[in-house]
């Protein structure tokens, strides 16, 4: 069953065509790789699927609901697009606790387990402003998966990770797939794509090639 359907989508910025009549579907419970150079349209495609941008033509369905019509934005999705944003003066644990209170979600113990799962120390009181890029990325992944969403939309999730970090997150993504998650993954790293992905599409100058 297709969980995400992109139907004949065109997105323009004045005269620049970022997505040109893109049609593609992503099956539930698999990891789908999107590859392409910088500026090829990967991030714009993800933003349209999320509802952060709206295309001029075509439609996008996620779980059978039309984005921008049945729902303003995608629901039940964990998202990493560009650098994850956090409250810089607080620790990773306190950032996730703040988000959990907003959603009425996870307990302190669940957040501690989640931080360990992505390779962060839940007892570390260091503020996020002092985190390395790799630590921020791990925290961003924790934030994306914290509410157990059925869909993950991850734009370059391995950015800033060392070799061990890449291995840890690959292992985590494969585990999440086994749990039935649908994962859309954009990466410059061909090895990430070959190790993780069930399907791969390339986008170039706004077209699926």
C-alpha positions in Angstrom: 0.0 0.0 0.0 1.3 3.5 -0.9 1.6 5.7 2.1 2.8 8.9 0.3 1.6 9.8 -3.2 2.9 12.7 -5.1 0.8 13.4 -8.2 2.0 15.6 -11.0 3.4 18.3 -8.6 4.9 21.5 -9.9 6.5 24.1 -7.6 7.9 27.4 -8.9 9.8 30.3 -7.3 9.0 33.1 -9.7 10.5 31.8 -13.0 12.5 29.0 -11.4 10.9 25.6 -11.6 12.0 23.7 -8.5 9.7 20.7 -9.1 8.5 19.9 -12.6 5.4 17.6 -12.9 6.8 15.2 -10.3 4.8 12.0 -9.8 6.1 9.3 -7.3 4.7 7.1 -4.6 6.2 5.6 -1.5 5.1 2.2 -0.2 4.3 1.8 3.5 6.9 0.1 5.8 9.9 0.7 3.6 12.9 3.0 3.4 12.9 5.1 0.3 16.0 6.9 -0.9 16.0 10.2 -2.7 19.3 11.2 -4.3 20.4 14.3 -6.3 22.8 17.2 -6.3 22.3 20.3 -4.2 19.5 22.4 -5.7 18.0 19.4 -7.5 14.7 19.7 -5.7 15.0 17.1 -2.9 14.4 19.5 0.0 11.6 21.3 -1.9 9.9 17.9 -2.5 10.1 17.1 1.2 8.8 20.5 2.2 5.8 20.1 -0.1 5.1 16.6 1.4 5.2 18.1 4.9 3.0 21.0 3.9 5.6 23.6 4.6 5.3 24.7 1.0 2.3 24.3 -1.3 2.7 23.4 -5.0 1.1 25.4 -7.8 -0.1 22.3 -9.5 -0.8 18.6 -8.6 -1.6 17.1 -5.2 0.1 15.2 -2.4 -1.6 12.5 -0.3 -0.2 11.2 2.9 -2.1 8.3 4.5 -4.9 9.1 2.1 -5.2 12.7 3.2 -4.5 15.6 0.8 -1.9 18.0 2.1 -3.2 21.6 2.0 -6.8 20.4 1.7 -7.8 17.6 4.1 -4.9 18.7 6.4 -2.9 21.9 6.3 0.3 20.0 7.2 1.4 16.4 7.4 0.2 14.7 10.5 1.9 11.8 12.3 5.4 12.5 10.9 8.8 12.9 12.3 10.8 15.4 10.3 14.4 16.5 9.9 14.7 19.2 7.2 17.8 21.5 7.5 19.3 22.1 11.0 17.0 21.0 13.8 16.0 23.9 16.1 16.3 23.7 19.9 16.4 26.0 22.9 20.1 26.7 23.0 20.4 27.4 26.8 18.9 24.0 27.8 20.2 20.5 27.8 19.0 17.9 25.2 17.0 16.2 28.0 15.2 19.5 28.9 14.5 20.3 25.3 12.8 17.0 24.8 10.9 17.3 28.1 9.6 20.7 27.0 8.3 19.2 23.7 6.8 16.2 25.6 4.9 18.6 27.8 3.5 20.5 24.8 2.2 17.2 23.3 1.2 15.6 26.6 3.4 12.7 25.5 6.4 10.9 27.0 7.5 10.4 30.6 11.0 11.4 31.9 12.1 7.7 31.8 10.9 7.3 28.2 12.9 10.4 27.2 16.0 9.0 29.0 15.7 5.8 27.0 15.2 7.7 23.8 18.4 9.7 24.3 20.3 6.6 25.0 18.9 5.0 21.8 20.4 7.8 19.7 23.7 7.7 21.6 23.3 10.7 23.9 23.8 10.8 27.7 20.5 11.8 29.3 22.3 12.9 32.4 24.5 15.4 30.4 23.5 18.9 31.6 25.5 20.7 28.9 23.3 23.2 27.0 22.6 22.5 23.3 24.6 25.6 22.4 27.7 23.7 23.4 26.8 20.5 21.4 28.8 19.4 18.5 27.1 19.2 15.1 26.9 15.5 15.5 25.3 15.7 18.9 22.7 18.2 17.6 21.9 15.8 14.8 21.4 12.9 17.2 19.1 15.1 19.2 17.2 16.0 16.1 16.7 12.3 15.3 15.5 11.8 18.9 13.0 14.6 18.4 11.8 13.2 15.1 11.0 9.7 16.5 9.9 10.7 20.0 6.1 10.4 19.4 6.5 7.1 17.5 5.2 8.5 14.2 4.3 6.2 11.3 6.2 8.4 8.8 9.8 9.8 9.0 11.0 12.4 6.5 14.7 12.8 6.9 16.8 15.2 4.8 20.5 14.4 5.3 20.1 12.9 8.8 23.7 11.7 8.9 25.1 15.2 8.6 27.9 15.9 11.1 28.0 12.3 12.5 31.2 10.5 12.9 31.6 6.9 11.6 30.2 5.4 14.8 27.3 7.8 14.7 26.5 6.8 11.2 26.5 3.2 12.1 24.3 3.8 15.2 21.7 5.8 13.2 21.7 3.3 10.3 21.0 0.5 12.8 18.2 2.6 14.4 16.5 3.3 11.0 16.6 -0.4 10.0 15.0 -1.2 13.4 12.3 1.4 12.8 11.6 -0.1 9.4 11.1 -3.5 11.0 8.5 -1.8 13.2 6.6 -0.8 10.1 7.7 2.8 9.8 7.7 4.4 6.3 11.0 6.4 5.9 11.9 8.9 3.2 15.6 9.6 3.3 17.6 12.1 1.3 21.4 11.6 1.4 24.5 12.6 -0.5 26.1 9.4 0.8 25.6 6.5 -1.7 26.6 4.0 1.0 23.8 5.2 3.2 21.4 4.7 0.3 22.7 1.3 -0.7 22.8 0.0 2.9 19.4 1.3 4.0 17.0 1.8 1.1 14.4 -0.5 -0.5 13.8 1.9 -3.3 15.9 4.7 -4.8 14.9 7.6 -7.0 17.1 10.4 -8.4 15.9 13.9 -8.8 17.6 16.3 -11.1 16.6 19.9 -11.9 13.2 19.2 -10.5 12.4 16.1 -12.4 12.5 12.4 -11.4 15.2 10.8 -13.6 
